[in-house]
Amino acid sequence: MATQQQSAEEPAQRKTRVGHVMSDKMEKTVVVSVMRRYMHPKYKKYVKERIKYKVHDEDNDGNVGDKVLIEETRPLSKHKRWRLKEIIERAPQV
């Protein structure tokens, strides 16, 4: 019974990912590429896997090349289930 009270008081941890902004051409949306490395179960070699997420960016702060932290959220549209939490590192301006 004590665990139910704790879970009601503490908010659940949301999934977070770190990636780079690949596209900022949409309004209030950026496309973030997240790279993941894992060992192949049979060949024991490391494999890189890239996943692209559509991320809600309320203030249009994200620019191409920025390193960002994204957080899982409720579905905001057909493809958006993540939101921009913070910009870790800005891309150099050319």
N, C-alpha and C positions, 0 to 999 in steps of 0.2 A: 504494500500500500504506500510505503514511503517513496518508492520509485515513481509512482504515478503523480504524486505531488511535485516532485522535483521536475519531472518532464513538463508539467503544466506551468511551472514558474520560469524555467530556463527555455529560451528559444532554441529550436533545433538548429544544428550546424548546417549551413548550406554548402554545396559543392563549389569549389573555386578552381580556376585554371589560370595559368599565365600564358600569354601568347602575343603575337604581333598583328597589328592591324594591316589587312591586305587591301581593303577597299573602304572608302568613305563617301561613295557617290550617292547614297540614299539619304533621305531626310530622317534624322534621329535613329539611324541604324548604321553600324559598321560590321564588316566581316572580319573575324579574328581567326587566325590560323594557330592551332595549338599542336606542338610537336610532342610525340610520346615515343620513348624507346623501351623496348621489351626484348627479352631473350626468346628466340624461336624455340619451341618445345622439342623439336626433333633435331635441328641442325646446330643448336646451341650458339647461334650467332645473334648479335644484336640487330634488331630491325627497327627502322624509323617509320612511324605512322603519323600522318598529318591529318587532322580533322579541322574542318572549317565550321565555325559557329556564326550565326547571325545574332548580333548583340545590340540591345537597346542602349542608345547614347542620347540621353535627354537633351543635353546642351550642345551637341555636335562638337565635342572637344577632341575626339580622336582623329588623328591624321595618319596617313599611310606611313608605316614603319615604326609607329609608337609601340612600346612594350607596355601591355596593359594587364590588369587583374580583372577577371570577369567572375560573376557570381550567378548561380542558378536562381531562377525565380519562377513565378507562375507563368503560364503561357500568355504572351502578349499579342501574338498573331499566329499565323499558320506555321511559321518557321522560327520565330523568336521565343526562346526560353531562357535567355541569359541577359544580364545587364552589366554595364560597365561600372565597376566598383571604384577603380582608381587607375590613373596613368602612372606607371612606375618610371618610365624613361621616355623622354621625347626623342623623336627622330631628328637628326641634324637637318636644318633647313638648307635647301640648295638655291 
